[in-house]
Amino acid sequence: DAGVTQSPTHLIKTRGQHVTLRCSPISGHKSVSWYQQVLGQGPQFIFQYYEKEERGRGNFPDRFSARQFPNYSSELNVNALLLGDSALYLCASSLFTDTQYFGPGTRLTVL
Amino acid sequence: GENVEQHPSTLSVQEGDSAVIKCTYSDSASNYFPWYKQELGKRPQLIIDIRSNVGEKKDQRIAVTLNKTAKHFSLHITETQPEDSAVYFCAASNFGNEKLTFGTGTRLTIIP
């Protein structure tokens, strides 16, 4: 069965640019969460969406935004990229807001 | 907010021996504690989780114990194999809440 999918796999951007990352949850799952994982650290919570509504937001600046679509897929947008935004961005899928299953991530490099 | 501490940061174990990774949490409202395994360049993979209404859970060679009074939980891997080599993360949340708070990870190396 299909797991969580994310696109693109890798992305290289320059400072000041904007990026959109995409996530498709496991079929039947209604919740999507986004995490940022800097090399050598644990994932840090950015957002959770359930039934297209934002359920939680982590300690990230307003440059980070997200949304969930009627088919439960989700986008994470980051504006005015900084070097420090370079990280692995992980999407996690859950049936409601419970056990979370991660996708393969998008590796973002900001130059 | 919740704070999760994890140790050791690195652990080397002879193949066939047991490995133990420990985590402590700060928020007494936390009641859900998953463990994830992350191999190099891959996604975090859920290997076991425990809720606060139980003190121990086992799945084949993997077990997790929880001490709510002391606010700590541990991952036990028995009869370790080379494929157990990875980074392991503990996490905590208030089940049904939106946010998993992760520990800093333990790099486990199984020595053949």
Backbone of each chain as ProteinMPNN parsed JSONL, in Angstrom:
{"seq_chain_A": "DAGVTQSPTHLIKTRGQHVTLRCSPISGHKSVSWYQQVLGQGPQFIFQYYEKEERGRGNFPDRFSARQFPNYSSELNVNALLLGDSALYLCASSLFTDTQYFGPGTRLTVL", "coords_chain_A": {"N_chain_A": [[0.849, -1.192, 0.0], [0.36, 2.346, -0.549], [2.526, 4.634, 0.945], [3.234, 7.662, 2.765], [3.815, 10.305, 0.577], [6.15, 12.647, -0.78], [7.06, 15.65, -2.461], [9.258, 18.038, -4.038], [12.06, 15.675, -4.139], [14.608, 16.647, -3.673], [15.836, 19.992, -3.42], [17.19, 23.024, -4.488], [17.736, 26.287, -3.574], [18.129, 29.897, -3.615], [19.046, 32.464, -1.285], [16.325, 34.48, -0.13], [14.509, 33.611, -1.982], [11.407, 31.842, -2.717], [9.723, 28.841, -1.655], [7.841, 25.886, -2.337], [6.609, 23.019, -0.884], [5.371, 19.706, -1.184], [2.933, 17.289, -0.081], [1.471, 14.099, 0.123], [-0.852, 12.32, 1.947], [-1.178, 9.073, 3.582], [-3.608, 6.954, 2.163], [-6.869, 7.614, 3.187], [-6.1, 8.79, 5.534], [-6.522, 11.73, 7.472], [-5.111, 13.784, 8.527], [-2.285, 15.916, 8.425], [1.025, 16.587, 9.262], [3.784, 18.836, 9.553], [7.32, 18.853, 9.742], [10.557, 20.132, 10.551], [13.812, 19.033, 10.033], [16.915, 19.532, 11.027], [20.289, 18.809, 10.193], [21.61, 16.267, 12.161], [19.924, 16.638, 14.291], [16.791, 16.186, 16.086], [13.482, 15.971, 14.602], [11.622, 19.024, 14.271], [8.556, 20.41, 15.179], [6.347, 21.991, 12.893], [3.754, 22.583, 11.692], [0.361, 21.373, 12.074], [-2.343, 20.004, 10.287], [-5.765, 19.246, 10.149], [-8.527, 17.912, 8.619], [-8.494, 20.089, 6.872], [-8.188, 22.263, 8.486], [-6.069, 24.326, 10.472], [-4.466, 22.879, 13.157], [-2.418, 23.139, 14.876], [0.581, 24.969, 15.593], [4.028, 25.339, 15.388], [7.026, 26.852, 16.81], [7.842, 28.765, 14.667], [8.738, 31.293, 12.263], [6.553, 33.73, 10.607], [7.11, 33.482, 7.971], [6.796, 30.928, 7.247], [4.217, 28.95, 6.047], [1.223, 27.022, 5.564], [-1.112, 24.75, 4.023], [-4.042, 22.678, 3.694], [-5.616, 20.543, 1.411], [-8.877, 19.664, -0.109], [-8.581, 16.953, -0.763], [-6.961, 16.066, 1.198], [-4.231, 16.281, 0.811], [-1.235, 18.289, 1.189], [0.452, 21.464, 1.332], [3.532, 23.049, 2.066], [4.741, 26.219, 2.5], [7.492, 28.391, 2.184], [8.686, 31.558, 2.585], [10.997, 34.16, 1.546], [13.612, 32.922, 1.849], [16.157, 31.81, 4.098], [19.624, 31.109, 4.886], [19.613, 29.418, 7.071], [17.331, 27.941, 6.778], [17.883, 25.684, 5.473], [17.433, 22.285, 5.408], [15.981, 19.038, 6.18], [12.741, 18.529, 5.254], [9.987, 17.17, 6.644], [7.016, 15.374, 6.192], [4.225, 14.185, 7.944], [1.743, 11.728, 8.315], [-1.479, 11.073, 9.639], [-4.293, 9.23, 10.907], [-6.315, 10.459, 12.425], [-5.503, 12.69, 14.696], [-3.429, 11.293, 15.663], [-1.218, 8.593, 15.916], [1.667, 9.073, 14.028], [2.938, 8.835, 10.757], [5.8, 9.0, 8.816], [6.806, 10.679, 5.785], [9.255, 10.455, 3.052], [10.6, 12.84, 2.985], [11.731, 16.162, 1.993], [14.687, 17.407, 0.851], [15.991, 20.449, 1.418], [18.138, 22.868, 0.231], [19.602, 25.905, 0.838], [21.283, 28.433, -0.747]], "CA_chain_A": [[0.0, 0.0, 0.0], [1.16, 3.539, -0.69], [2.766, 5.386, 2.157], [3.252, 9.105, 2.597], [4.706, 10.731, -0.493], [6.523, 14.049, -0.755], [7.786, 16.124, -3.644], [10.271, 17.208, -4.688], [12.968, 14.971, -3.244], [15.661, 17.602, -3.37], [15.563, 21.328, -3.934], [18.226, 24.015, -4.199], [17.234, 27.64, -3.752], [19.02, 30.938, -3.121], [18.457, 33.315, -0.248], [15.305, 35.409, -0.57], [13.505, 32.964, -2.827], [10.256, 31.188, -2.104], [9.669, 27.417, -1.983], [6.617, 25.143, -2.015], [6.818, 21.591, -0.721], [4.085, 19.032, -1.268], [2.801, 16.039, 0.667], [0.231, 13.332, -0.003], [-0.902, 11.395, 3.088], [-1.661, 7.71, 3.374], [-5.011, 6.948, 1.792], [-7.764, 7.498, 4.331], [-5.64, 9.647, 6.625], [-7.098, 13.055, 7.343], [-4.255, 14.768, 9.178], [-0.919, 16.055, 7.944], [1.89, 17.438, 10.077], [5.067, 19.186, 8.934], [8.442, 18.966, 10.654], [11.857, 20.489, 10.005], [14.9, 18.295, 10.667], [18.261, 20.016, 10.732], [21.243, 17.712, 10.266], [22.104, 15.921, 13.481], [18.938, 16.942, 15.326], [15.473, 15.582, 15.936], [12.504, 16.806, 13.897], [10.957, 20.101, 15.002], [7.186, 20.588, 14.697], [6.03, 23.274, 12.252], [2.295, 22.725, 11.573], [-0.509, 20.234, 11.839], [-3.642, 20.261, 9.695], [-6.749, 18.163, 10.218], [-9.756, 18.309, 7.909], [-8.244, 21.373, 6.226], [-8.054, 23.319, 9.474], [-4.82, 24.306, 11.225], [-4.685, 22.4, 14.518], [-1.3, 23.516, 15.734], [1.686, 25.655, 14.941], [5.231, 25.38, 16.203], [7.71, 28.123, 16.977], [8.473, 29.151, 13.412], [8.29, 32.64, 11.845], [5.425, 33.829, 9.687], [7.547, 33.132, 6.611], [6.336, 29.557, 7.036], [2.767, 28.802, 6.003], [0.815, 25.732, 5.012], [-2.543, 24.547, 3.836], [-4.456, 21.318, 3.352], [-6.623, 20.568, 0.351], [-9.992, 18.746, 0.125], [-8.154, 15.543, -0.862], [-6.093, 15.899, 2.367], [-2.835, 16.599, 0.544], [-0.856, 19.53, 1.858], [1.608, 22.233, 0.874], [4.251, 23.909, 2.992], [5.369, 27.33, 1.795], [8.46, 29.179, 2.942], [9.05, 32.779, 1.863], [12.219, 34.878, 1.94], [14.473, 31.868, 2.386], [17.423, 32.108, 4.766], [20.531, 29.964, 4.891], [19.234, 28.544, 8.172], [16.171, 27.123, 6.419], [18.378, 24.442, 4.883], [17.048, 21.186, 6.297], [15.079, 18.026, 5.642], [11.366, 18.837, 5.636], [9.257, 15.914, 6.742], [5.565, 15.39, 6.317], [3.729, 13.011, 8.65], [0.324, 11.475, 8.065], [-2.159, 10.31, 10.682], [-5.713, 9.011, 10.617], [-6.936, 11.658, 13.017], [-4.325, 13.471, 15.1], [-2.759, 10.359, 16.555], [0.045, 8.022, 15.464], [2.131, 9.758, 12.833], [3.821, 8.092, 9.859], [6.543, 10.01, 8.072], [7.216, 10.531, 4.402], [10.707, 10.42, 2.858], [11.171, 14.159, 3.186], [12.307, 16.988, 0.936], [15.945, 18.021, 1.279], [16.09, 21.819, 0.918], [19.421, 23.54, 0.404], [19.534, 27.328, 0.52], [22.639, 28.938, -0.995]], "C_chain_A": [[0.883, 1.24, 0.0], [1.295, 4.219, 0.654], [2.662, 6.865, 1.88], [4.237, 9.452, 1.476], [4.945, 12.231, -0.399], [7.246, 14.407, -2.043], [8.142, 17.593, -3.456], [11.14, 16.491, -3.663], [14.066, 15.897, -2.753], [15.334, 18.935, -4.029], [16.715, 22.242, -3.536], [17.68, 25.387, -4.54], [18.306, 28.626, -3.278], [18.28, 31.791, -2.093], [17.448, 34.299, -0.843], [14.229, 34.799, -1.443], [12.396, 32.341, -1.997], [10.25, 29.714, -2.521], [8.324, 26.838, -1.56], [6.924, 23.662, -1.993], [5.45, 20.914, -0.645], [4.099, 17.672, -0.587], [1.445, 15.406, 0.37], [0.19, 12.299, 1.113], [-1.283, 9.989, 2.649], [-3.161, 7.77, 3.083], [-5.895, 6.725, 3.01], [-7.349, 8.345, 5.518], [-6.091, 11.078, 6.39], [-6.21, 14.161, 7.9], [-2.856, 14.74, 8.598], [-0.171, 17.002, 8.878], [3.191, 17.68, 9.327], [6.125, 19.366, 10.02], [9.682, 19.396, 9.87], [12.934, 19.71, 10.76], [16.233, 18.821, 10.166], [19.23, 18.869, 10.975], [21.744, 17.506, 11.689], [21.142, 16.191, 14.616], [17.641, 16.171, 15.088], [14.536, 16.514, 15.184], [11.862, 17.834, 14.824], [9.598, 20.373, 14.357], [6.973, 21.966, 14.096], [4.519, 23.513, 12.263], [1.628, 21.35, 11.667], [-1.834, 20.711, 11.271], [-4.505, 19.011, 9.818], [-8.028, 18.667, 9.587], [-9.665, 19.758, 7.413], [-8.134, 22.543, 7.193], [-6.701, 23.197, 10.184], [-5.115, 23.927, 12.665], [-3.544, 22.788, 15.454], [-0.191, 24.143, 14.929], [2.865, 25.68, 15.904], [5.85, 26.759, 16.22], [8.531, 28.464, 15.738], [7.924, 30.509, 12.976], [7.163, 32.573, 10.822], [5.825, 33.576, 8.236], [7.102, 31.71, 6.237], [4.809, 29.558, 7.049], [2.44, 27.463, 5.358], [-0.681, 25.741, 4.758], [-2.793, 23.091, 3.497], [-5.631, 21.407, 2.391], [-7.737, 19.564, 0.636], [-9.614, 17.275, 0.018], [-7.147, 15.182, 0.223], [-4.609, 16.045, 2.069], [-2.528, 17.975, 1.118], [0.344, 20.173, 1.176], [2.207, 22.993, 2.045], [4.955, 24.97, 2.159], [6.335, 28.056, 2.729], [8.884, 30.358, 2.074], [10.387, 33.316, 2.363], [13.229, 33.943, 2.586], [15.773, 32.423, 2.968], [18.308, 30.871, 4.713], [20.123, 28.926, 5.942], [18.002, 27.7, 7.9], [16.598, 25.82, 5.752], [18.144, 23.299, 5.854], [16.305, 20.13, 5.499], [13.674, 18.354, 6.161], [10.534, 17.567, 5.513], [7.768, 16.17, 6.886], [5.158, 14.096, 7.03], [2.222, 12.938, 8.492], [-0.261, 10.711, 9.248], [-3.647, 10.259, 10.384], [-6.547, 10.173, 11.166], [-5.797, 12.589, 13.414], [-3.446, 12.602, 15.979], [-1.444, 9.877, 15.944], [0.451, 8.565, 14.106], [3.149, 8.917, 12.073], [4.474, 9.084, 8.909], [6.751, 9.633, 6.603], [8.721, 10.593, 4.287], [11.383, 11.775, 3.008], [11.591, 14.852, 1.901], [13.56, 17.643, 1.503], [16.06, 19.382, 0.624], [17.469, 22.38, 1.244], [19.258, 24.983, -0.04], [20.965, 27.868, 0.409], [22.685, 30.464, -0.896]], "O_chain_A": [[2.014, 1.204, 0.485], [0.328, 4.366, 1.402], [2.073, 7.279, 0.882], [5.358, 8.944, 1.445], [4.065, 12.99, 0.007], [7.947, 13.585, -2.634], [7.41, 18.323, -2.788], [10.972, 16.681, -2.458], [14.402, 15.92, -1.569], [14.652, 18.995, -5.052], [17.159, 22.233, -2.388], [17.219, 25.623, -5.657], [19.27, 28.236, -2.621], [17.05, 31.822, -2.052], [17.675, 34.875, -1.907], [13.163, 35.386, -1.629], [12.439, 32.314, -0.767], [10.715, 29.373, -3.609], [7.746, 27.248, -0.554], [7.439, 23.111, -2.966], [4.494, 21.477, -0.11], [5.127, 16.997, -0.522], [0.414, 16.078, 0.365], [1.103, 11.481, 1.223], [-1.658, 9.754, 1.501], [-3.887, 8.553, 3.696], [-5.701, 5.775, 3.768], [-8.154, 8.595, 6.414], [-6.053, 11.58, 5.267], [-6.524, 15.343, 7.759], [-2.308, 13.675, 8.315], [-0.667, 18.071, 9.235], [3.642, 16.83, 8.559], [5.865, 19.949, 11.072], [9.838, 19.072, 8.693], [12.963, 19.725, 11.991], [16.624, 18.581, 9.024], [19.013, 18.048, 11.867], [22.234, 18.432, 12.336], [21.488, 15.999, 15.782], [17.431, 15.586, 14.026], [14.772, 17.721, 15.135], [11.596, 17.562, 15.995], [9.501, 20.545, 13.142], [7.352, 22.98, 14.682], [4.054, 24.527, 12.783], [2.238, 20.318, 11.383], [-2.385, 21.713, 11.726], [-4.046, 17.887, 9.62], [-8.552, 19.714, 9.967], [-10.614, 20.535, 7.518], [-8.001, 23.69, 6.766], [-6.243, 22.089, 10.462], [-5.925, 24.578, 13.325], [-3.695, 22.766, 16.675], [-0.04, 23.882, 13.735], [2.715, 26.002, 17.083], [5.273, 27.719, 15.709], [9.762, 28.45, 15.768], [6.779, 30.843, 13.282], [6.863, 31.522, 10.256], [4.961, 33.469, 7.367], [7.045, 31.35, 5.061], [4.19, 30.106, 7.961], [3.279, 26.854, 4.693], [-1.409, 26.622, 5.217], [-1.893, 22.366, 3.073], [-6.52, 22.243, 2.546], [-7.589, 18.708, 1.509], [-10.256, 16.429, 0.641], [-6.543, 14.11, 0.176], [-3.794, 15.944, 2.986], [-3.43, 18.727, 1.485], [1.144, 19.499, 0.526], [1.492, 23.512, 2.902], [5.682, 24.648, 1.219], [6.036, 28.3, 3.898], [9.382, 30.175, 0.964], [10.845, 32.974, 3.453], [13.645, 34.149, 3.726], [16.39, 33.343, 2.432], [17.835, 29.75, 4.525], [20.266, 27.722, 5.733], [17.659, 26.833, 8.703], [15.765, 24.951, 5.496], [18.607, 23.342, 6.994], [16.034, 20.298, 4.31], [13.458, 18.442, 7.369], [10.399, 16.981, 4.439], [7.334, 17.066, 7.61], [5.7, 13.031, 6.737], [1.523, 13.951, 8.531], [0.379, 9.813, 9.794], [-4.191, 11.126, 9.701], [-7.362, 10.772, 10.463], [-5.186, 13.216, 12.548], [-2.802, 13.085, 16.911], [-0.64, 10.695, 15.498], [-0.324, 8.523, 13.15], [4.085, 8.365, 12.651], [3.801, 9.9, 8.28], [6.855, 8.461, 6.238], [9.412, 10.762, 5.292], [12.604, 11.85, 3.142], [11.779, 14.218, 0.863], [13.502, 18.347, 2.511], [16.211, 19.471, -0.594], [17.904, 22.363, 2.396], [18.827, 25.25, -1.161], [21.752, 27.771, 1.351], [23.745, 31.063, -1.076]]}, "seq_chain_B": "GENVEQHPSTLSVQEGDSAVIKCTYSDSASNYFPWYKQELGKRPQLIIDIRSNVGEKKDQRIAVTLNKTAKHFSLHITETQPEDSAVYFCAASNFGNEKLTFGTGTRLTIIP", "coords_chain_B": {"N_chain_B": [[6.459, 24.651, 27.442], [6.752, 21.235, 26.235], [9.709, 19.352, 26.925], [12.124, 17.147, 25.831], [14.594, 14.964, 26.782], [17.32, 12.964, 25.75], [19.378, 10.105, 26.041], [22.034, 7.655, 25.713], [23.935, 9.809, 23.443], [25.417, 8.513, 21.56], [25.883, 5.022, 20.961], [27.474, 1.991, 21.155], [27.28, -1.416, 20.485], [27.927, -4.85, 20.915], [27.121, -7.284, 18.494], [24.257, -9.204, 19.126], [24.129, -8.597, 21.796], [22.306, -6.562, 24.238], [20.649, -3.366, 23.875], [20.03, -0.216, 25.353], [18.143, 2.695, 25.45], [17.482, 5.86, 26.813], [14.965, 8.203, 27.8], [13.791, 11.334, 29.057], [11.014, 13.359, 30.04], [9.293, 16.517, 30.343], [6.713, 17.565, 30.628], [3.949, 16.863, 32.467], [1.492, 16.346, 31.392], [1.843, 14.945, 29.086], [1.135, 11.99, 27.306], [1.633, 10.117, 25.402], [4.031, 8.186, 23.773], [6.123, 7.707, 21.342], [8.591, 5.791, 19.501], [11.071, 6.269, 17.082], [12.918, 5.025, 14.302], [15.643, 5.953, 12.361], [17.283, 5.506, 9.472], [20.271, 6.265, 7.64], [19.703, 8.924, 5.497], [17.055, 8.277, 5.16], [13.479, 8.051, 5.9], [12.053, 8.814, 9.163], [11.043, 5.992, 10.94], [8.328, 4.56, 12.508], [8.704, 2.486, 15.25], [7.794, 1.469, 17.669], [5.321, 2.266, 20.112], [3.946, 3.777, 23.089], [1.322, 4.227, 25.393], [0.165, 6.2, 28.174], [-1.329, 4.688, 29.88], [-0.307, 2.218, 30.199], [2.513, 0.329, 31.42], [4.496, -1.019, 30.149], [5.473, -2.271, 26.965], [5.799, -4.676, 24.424], [7.352, -5.842, 21.445], [8.347, -8.328, 19.714], [11.75, -8.252, 19.448], [11.92, -5.789, 20.567], [11.212, -3.497, 23.157], [9.414, -1.211, 25.212], [9.498, 0.766, 28.116], [7.74, 2.59, 30.607], [7.811, 5.085, 33.039], [5.766, 6.918, 34.696], [5.728, 8.427, 37.001], [8.367, 9.176, 37.455], [8.765, 10.393, 35.07], [10.073, 9.241, 32.824], [11.06, 7.218, 30.038], [11.998, 4.267, 28.286], [13.789, 2.567, 25.681], [14.289, -0.736, 24.754], [16.341, -2.968, 23.137], [16.765, -6.226, 22.283], [19.026, -8.989, 21.594], [20.626, -7.844, 19.493], [21.108, -6.912, 16.044], [23.017, -6.41, 12.989], [21.42, -4.847, 11.271], [20.038, -3.263, 13.0], [21.461, -1.005, 13.386], [21.324, 2.446, 13.391], [19.857, 5.77, 13.729], [18.064, 6.519, 16.589], [15.077, 7.969, 17.73], [13.311, 9.298, 20.442], [10.059, 10.454, 21.402], [7.469, 12.689, 22.557], [4.068, 13.4, 23.351], [0.868, 14.94, 23.926], [-1.585, 12.825, 23.607], [-3.579, 12.922, 20.757], [-3.176, 15.505, 20.577], [-1.435, 18.033, 18.701], [1.292, 18.007, 18.359], [4.395, 16.463, 18.169], [7.114, 16.198, 20.297], [10.479, 15.835, 19.949], [13.313, 13.904, 21.057], [16.932, 14.292, 21.056], [18.155, 12.29, 19.709], [19.77, 9.069, 19.3], [22.627, 7.583, 18.196], [22.962, 4.421, 17.206], [25.214, 1.819, 16.976], [25.866, -1.339, 15.789], [28.16, -3.738, 16.439], [29.704, -6.125, 14.488]], "CA_chain_B": [[6.21, 23.535, 26.55], [7.416, 19.968, 26.507], [11.128, 19.21, 26.637], [12.5, 15.736, 25.89], [16.033, 14.721, 26.785], [17.595, 11.587, 25.339], [20.776, 9.693, 26.182], [23.21, 8.406, 25.292], [23.879, 10.319, 22.088], [25.953, 7.428, 20.741], [25.905, 3.749, 21.663], [28.008, 0.877, 20.365], [26.922, -2.668, 21.143], [28.293, -6.07, 20.195], [26.001, -8.033, 17.935], [23.715, -10.209, 20.026], [23.901, -7.989, 23.105], [21.141, -5.677, 24.341], [20.864, -1.916, 23.85], [19.009, 0.529, 26.083], [18.156, 4.142, 25.226], [16.611, 6.438, 27.823], [14.45, 9.564, 27.575], [12.99, 11.963, 30.097], [10.165, 14.418, 29.539], [9.044, 17.516, 31.386], [5.299, 17.921, 30.743], [3.198, 15.761, 33.058], [0.292, 16.094, 30.582], [2.193, 14.044, 27.977], [0.616, 10.646, 27.556], [1.893, 9.264, 24.246], [5.492, 8.172, 23.661], [6.577, 6.844, 20.239], [10.009, 5.693, 19.16], [11.303, 6.207, 15.645], [14.236, 4.616, 13.82], [15.951, 6.65, 11.119], [18.514, 5.119, 8.815], [20.885, 7.38, 6.936], [19.044, 9.364, 4.279], [15.692, 7.74, 5.039], [12.449, 8.643, 6.748], [11.862, 8.208, 10.485], [10.104, 4.874, 10.884], [7.773, 4.22, 13.816], [9.007, 1.094, 15.598], [6.957, 1.079, 18.795], [4.833, 3.41, 20.878], [3.3, 3.4, 24.332], [0.471, 5.238, 25.982], [0.474, 6.285, 29.597], [-2.13, 3.785, 30.696], [0.435, 0.966, 30.357], [3.876, 0.566, 31.876], [5.463, -1.708, 29.301], [4.942, -2.841, 25.732], [6.856, -5.444, 23.773], [7.091, -6.31, 20.096], [9.482, -9.179, 19.334], [12.999, -7.924, 20.154], [11.863, -4.404, 21.014], [10.302, -3.222, 24.26], [9.465, 0.125, 25.778], [8.978, 0.876, 29.464], [7.352, 3.952, 30.958], [7.651, 5.405, 34.457], [5.116, 8.23, 34.678], [6.082, 9.175, 38.207], [9.692, 9.742, 37.23], [8.736, 11.025, 33.742], [11.043, 8.733, 31.886], [10.719, 6.026, 29.286], [13.208, 3.652, 27.737], [13.703, 1.597, 24.581], [15.166, -1.879, 24.951], [16.469, -3.843, 21.972], [17.509, -7.436, 22.647], [19.611, -9.783, 20.504], [20.839, -6.859, 18.433], [21.588, -7.368, 14.745], [23.604, -5.277, 12.247], [20.391, -3.97, 10.696], [19.534, -2.354, 14.033], [22.279, 0.207, 13.351], [20.532, 3.581, 12.911], [19.607, 6.778, 14.754], [16.767, 6.31, 17.227], [14.51, 9.161, 18.353], [12.118, 9.207, 21.259], [9.196, 11.621, 21.272], [6.368, 12.742, 23.516], [2.976, 14.319, 23.026], [-0.411, 14.725, 24.569], [-2.242, 12.056, 22.558], [-4.683, 13.68, 20.2], [-2.635, 16.847, 20.379], [-0.897, 18.171, 17.358], [2.725, 18.215, 18.289], [5.37, 15.547, 18.733], [8.391, 16.795, 20.692], [11.475, 14.777, 19.795], [14.624, 13.954, 21.675], [18.027, 14.67, 20.167], [18.587, 11.133, 18.944], [20.87, 8.194, 19.713], [23.195, 6.82, 17.079], [23.267, 3.058, 17.649], [26.057, 1.046, 16.068], [25.996, -2.748, 16.176], [29.478, -4.212, 16.018], [29.581, -7.55, 14.14]], "C_chain_B": [[6.991, 22.316, 26.944], [8.889, 20.035, 26.131], [11.501, 17.745, 26.833], [14.014, 15.62, 25.805], [16.296, 13.242, 26.539], [19.08, 11.297, 25.534], [20.897, 8.185, 26.163], [23.044, 8.947, 23.876], [24.459, 9.311, 21.102], [26.059, 6.177, 21.597], [26.427, 2.677, 20.718], [27.814, -0.404, 21.154], [27.389, -3.833, 20.285], [27.036, -6.776, 19.705], [25.569, -9.133, 18.897], [23.463, -9.702, 21.433], [22.672, -7.089, 23.066], [21.562, -4.211, 24.319], [19.697, -1.249, 24.57], [19.213, 2.022, 25.831], [17.108, 4.755, 26.146], [16.205, 7.862, 27.466], [13.705, 10.043, 28.806], [12.175, 13.086, 29.476], [9.754, 15.325, 30.682], [7.559, 17.766, 31.646], [4.493, 16.73, 31.274], [1.919, 15.445, 32.289], [0.584, 15.158, 29.407], [1.747, 12.634, 28.293], [0.821, 9.692, 26.381], [3.373, 9.367, 23.915], [5.908, 7.193, 22.552], [8.099, 6.84, 20.127], [10.127, 5.519, 17.649], [12.741, 5.792, 15.367], [14.479, 5.312, 12.496], [17.305, 6.196, 10.596], [18.992, 6.285, 7.954], [20.158, 7.691, 5.632], [17.62, 8.885, 4.105], [14.741, 8.409, 6.023], [12.501, 8.065, 8.154], [10.765, 7.154, 10.397], [9.643, 4.543, 12.299], [8.056, 2.749, 14.114], [8.178, 0.598, 16.769], [6.463, 2.351, 19.472], [4.11, 2.901, 22.119], [2.452, 4.565, 24.819], [0.553, 5.144, 27.494], [-0.352, 5.367, 30.47], [-1.486, 2.4, 30.828], [1.867, 1.281, 30.76], [4.924, -0.054, 30.983], [4.748, -2.261, 28.077], [6.082, -3.518, 25.002], [6.413, -5.869, 22.384], [8.347, -7.026, 19.614], [10.714, -8.763, 20.116], [12.997, -6.515, 20.749], [10.85, -4.259, 22.141], [10.478, -1.778, 24.699], [8.861, 0.076, 27.17], [8.718, 2.334, 29.776], [7.195, 4.065, 32.462], [7.077, 6.815, 34.524], [5.493, 9.077, 35.889], [7.411, 9.895, 38.015], [9.786, 10.482, 35.902], [9.894, 10.551, 32.89], [10.557, 7.449, 31.235], [11.953, 5.545, 28.547], [12.869, 2.682, 26.625], [14.731, 0.502, 24.835], [15.152, -2.709, 23.672], [17.326, -5.03, 22.399], [18.029, -8.139, 21.401], [19.879, -8.921, 19.279], [21.485, -7.476, 17.192], [22.156, -6.179, 13.985], [22.568, -4.318, 11.675], [19.712, -3.071, 11.728], [20.335, -1.057, 14.073], [21.489, 1.33, 12.679], [20.55, 4.654, 13.998], [18.195, 6.563, 15.284], [16.335, 7.589, 17.936], [13.338, 8.758, 19.242], [11.316, 10.494, 21.06], [8.087, 11.537, 22.306], [5.309, 13.701, 23.01], [1.803, 14.029, 23.939], [-1.297, 14.107, 23.506], [-3.505, 12.752, 22.082], [-4.32, 15.138, 20.035], [-1.858, 16.863, 19.073], [0.609, 17.999, 17.272], [3.503, 17.077, 18.941], [6.626, 16.34, 19.068], [9.419, 15.678, 20.734], [12.677, 15.002, 20.692], [15.683, 14.221, 20.616], [18.622, 13.49, 19.414], [19.746, 10.381, 19.56], [21.352, 7.428, 18.49], [23.659, 5.476, 17.606], [24.082, 2.346, 16.577], [26.19, -0.362, 16.613], [27.309, -3.265, 15.577], [29.399, -5.702, 15.728], [30.598, -8.41, 14.884]], "O_chain_B": [[7.797, 22.351, 27.874], [9.27, 20.683, 25.156], [11.224, 17.167, 27.884], [14.635, 16.12, 24.866], [15.585, 12.378, 27.054], [19.933, 12.132, 25.232], [19.96, 7.49, 26.556], [22.099, 8.573, 23.183], [24.043, 9.259, 19.944], [26.293, 6.254, 22.803], [25.896, 2.48, 19.626], [28.14, -0.474, 22.339], [27.258, -3.8, 19.061], [26.028, -6.852, 20.408], [26.392, -9.89, 19.414], [22.684, -10.292, 22.182], [22.073, -6.878, 22.011], [22.682, -3.864, 24.695], [18.542, -1.649, 24.425], [20.318, 2.542, 25.981], [15.991, 4.249, 26.256], [16.991, 8.626, 26.905], [13.069, 9.257, 29.508], [12.6, 13.696, 28.495], [9.853, 14.95, 31.85], [7.18, 18.136, 32.757], [4.375, 15.708, 30.598], [1.318, 14.391, 32.501], [-0.347, 14.633, 28.796], [1.949, 12.138, 29.402], [0.26, 8.597, 26.357], [3.918, 10.464, 23.789], [6.03, 5.993, 22.796], [8.786, 7.751, 20.59], [9.398, 4.745, 17.028], [13.661, 6.158, 16.099], [13.63, 5.275, 11.605], [18.342, 6.467, 11.201], [18.218, 7.171, 7.591], [20.017, 6.824, 4.769], [17.03, 9.055, 3.038], [15.144, 9.218, 6.859], [12.95, 6.933, 8.331], [9.693, 7.401, 9.844], [10.459, 4.279, 13.182], [7.694, 1.871, 13.331], [7.887, -0.596, 16.847], [7.119, 3.391, 19.407], [3.712, 1.738, 22.186], [2.822, 5.731, 24.674], [0.967, 4.118, 28.034], [-0.11, 5.27, 31.674], [-2.037, 1.515, 31.481], [2.375, 2.366, 30.477], [6.095, 0.32, 31.035], [3.586, -2.661, 28.139], [7.199, -3.002, 24.962], [5.251, -6.212, 22.167], [9.297, -6.389, 19.159], [10.732, -8.904, 21.339], [13.978, -6.103, 21.369], [9.761, -4.83, 22.084], [11.558, -1.202, 24.571], [7.837, -0.572, 27.387], [9.406, 3.216, 29.261], [6.528, 3.242, 33.088], [7.815, 7.794, 34.42], [5.565, 10.303, 35.8], [7.558, 11.066, 38.365], [10.794, 11.136, 35.636], [10.614, 11.358, 32.302], [9.759, 6.702, 31.8], [12.843, 6.332, 28.225], [11.808, 2.058, 26.621], [15.9, 0.783, 25.1], [14.092, -3.102, 23.185], [18.469, -4.862, 22.824], [17.536, -7.916, 20.296], [19.422, -9.222, 18.176], [22.28, -8.412, 17.271], [21.815, -5.038, 14.299], [22.808, -3.113, 11.602], [18.903, -2.215, 11.371], [19.924, -0.102, 14.732], [21.039, 1.188, 11.542], [21.17, 4.482, 15.048], [17.245, 6.44, 14.51], [17.12, 8.213, 18.65], [12.48, 7.973, 18.838], [11.852, 11.501, 20.598], [7.801, 10.474, 22.857], [5.609, 14.684, 22.331], [1.758, 13.009, 24.627], [-1.723, 14.805, 22.585], [-4.376, 13.121, 22.87], [-5.061, 15.913, 19.429], [-1.658, 15.83, 18.433], [1.14, 17.857, 16.171], [3.298, 16.763, 20.114], [7.146, 17.071, 18.225], [9.256, 14.696, 21.459], [13.013, 16.134, 21.04], [15.374, 14.359, 19.432], [19.5, 13.672, 18.571], [20.592, 10.956, 20.246], [20.584, 6.721, 17.838], [24.628, 5.395, 18.36], [23.681, 2.284, 15.415], [26.581, -0.557, 17.764], [27.519, -3.223, 14.365], [29.064, -6.481, 16.62], [30.627, -9.628, 14.704]]}, "name": "protein", "num_of_chains": 2, "seq": "DAGVTQSPTHLIKTRGQHVTLRCSPISGHKSVSWYQQVLGQGPQFIFQYYEKEERGRGNFPDRFSARQFPNYSSELNVNALLLGDSALYLCASSLFTDTQYFGPGTRLTVLGENVEQHPSTLSVQEGDSAVIKCTYSDSASNYFPWYKQELGKRPQLIIDIRSNVGEKKDQRIAVTLNKTAKHFSLHITETQPEDSAVYFCAASNFGNEKLTFGTGTRLTIIP"}
